[in-house]
């Protein structure tokens, strides 16, 4: 169903995202981690599982990273070897700048007879040295594997500064991107501003809009909040104050995330924009992971109710 939902530009696509284990783990530890993840994810009613391809982002920001960077298992390898018991589509991120053209082509051409999904990610900043840029990756994907449905990353907060995120998205659509996933969303104003410009630009130029999945990530501690800010996630000052001064940071974060997404979803449905959602936990703390799983179930309930109401109306 995922391919049909993407191609038919349907609202309500729901995914869960996670980062593969650290590559330094012993095989038995990786097997243990993957088994726990499979047990958790089996109970989720989602359209796909997102697996991130992590890259060092030291060039993007001067502040020291709150948590040390450690390479992780390749998302495709992790998906194929350790998560094959999960019979749901996997969307494997690909940080294309890490790979040579030959390496990326080999990956693109693998399993040509199967439906595959990916999100292509460019460099973390203009300072980062890359072996391959996004435009080249798009061309190679279309040339070598038509069964690979790929999407891109959208950053609504960037729209607040440059006012051109909708143009970036449309240009990526012209290069073959069929859907987009945002970074963690806490700034509803930035998200609605982007969606508004995206809607009117596409309407004025007769362009069919593709699904935009807004990412939600619970914040369960000041340390997680610090890491989110380092990642470039835009958290309004009033919201940061509410989280820091809350008696239960995690509960407050989840309630705010739900409220933010409901506002974005209603805004999108009113205009016919195919809005969806992706949930993740940026923390490896068990309590935050469990909170993210519950958030998926809550968002699923919200989507079902809102979409049913939209059909009736």
Rosetta blueprint (number, residue, H / E / L):
1 X L
2 X H
3 X H
4 X H
5 X H
6 X H
7 X H
8 X L
9 X L
10 X L
11 X L
12 X L
13 X L
14 X E
15 X E
16 X E
17 X E
18 X E
19 X E
20 X L
21 X L
22 X E
23 X L
24 X L
25 X L
26 X L
27 X H
28 X H
29 X H
30 X H
31 X H
32 X H
33 X H
34 X H
35 X H
36 X H
37 X H
38 X H
39 X H
40 X H
41 X H
42 X L
43 X L
44 X L
45 X L
46 X L
47 X L
48 X E
49 X E
50 X E
51 X E
52 X E
53 X L
54 X L
55 X L
56 X L
57 X L
58 X L
59 X L
60 X L
61 X L
62 X L
63 X L
64 X L
65 X L
66 X L
67 X L
68 X L
69 X L
70 X L
71 X L
72 X E
73 X L
74 X L
75 X H
76 X H
77 X H
78 X H
79 X H
80 X H
81 X H
82 X H
83 X L
84 X L
85 X L
86 X L
87 X L
88 X L
89 X E
90 X E
91 X E
92 X E
93 X E
94 X E
95 X E
96 X H
97 X H
98 X H
99 X L
100 X L
101 X H
102 X H
103 X H
104 X H
105 X H
106 X H
107 X H
108 X H
109 X H
110 X L
111 X L
112 X L
113 X L
114 X L
115 X L
116 X E
117 X E
118 X E
119 X E
120 X E
121 X E
122 X L
123 X L
124 X L
125 X L
126 X L
127 X L
128 X L
129 X L
130 X L
131 X L
132 X L
133 X L
134 X H
135 X H
136 X H
137 X H
138 X H
139 X H
140 X H
141 X H
142 X H
143 X H
144 X H
145 X L
146 X L
147 X L
148 X E
149 X E
150 X E
151 X E
152 X E
153 X E
154 X E
155 X L
156 X H
157 X H
158 X H
159 X H
160 X H
161 X H
162 X H
163 X L
164 X L
165 X H
166 X H
167 X H
168 X H
169 X H
170 X H
171 X H
172 X H
173 X H
174 X H
175 X L
176 X L
177 X L
178 X L
179 X E
180 X E
181 X E
182 X E
183 X E
184 X E
185 X L
186 X L
187 X L
188 X H
189 X H
190 X H
191 X H
192 X H
193 X H
194 X H
195 X H
196 X H
197 X H
198 X H
199 X H
200 X H
201 X H
202 X H
203 X H
204 X H
205 X L
206 X L
207 X L
208 X L
209 X L
210 X L
211 X E
212 X E
213 X E
214 X E
215 X E
216 X E
217 X E
218 X L
219 X L
220 X L
221 X L
222 X H
223 X H
224 X H
225 X H
226 X H
227 X H
228 X H
229 X H
230 X H
231 X L
232 X L
233 X L
234 X L
235 X L
236 X L
237 X H
238 X H
239 X H
240 X H
241 X H
242 X H
243 X H
244 X H
245 X L
246 X L
247 X L
248 X L
249 X H
250 X H
251 X H
252 X H
253 X H
254 X H
255 X H
256 X H
257 X H
258 X H
259 X H
260 X H
261 X H
262 X H
263 X H
264 X H
265 X H
266 X H
267 X H
268 X H
269 X H
270 X H
271 X H
272 X L
273 X L
274 X L
275 X E
276 X E
277 X E
278 X E
279 X E
280 X E
281 X L
282 X L
283 X L
284 X L
285 X L
286 X H
287 X H
288 X H
289 X H
290 X H
291 X H
292 X H
293 X H
294 X H
295 X H
296 X H
297 X H
298 X H
299 X H
300 X H
301 X H
302 X H
303 X H
304 X H
305 X H
306 X H
307 X H
308 X H
309 X H
310 X H
311 X H
312 X H
313 X L
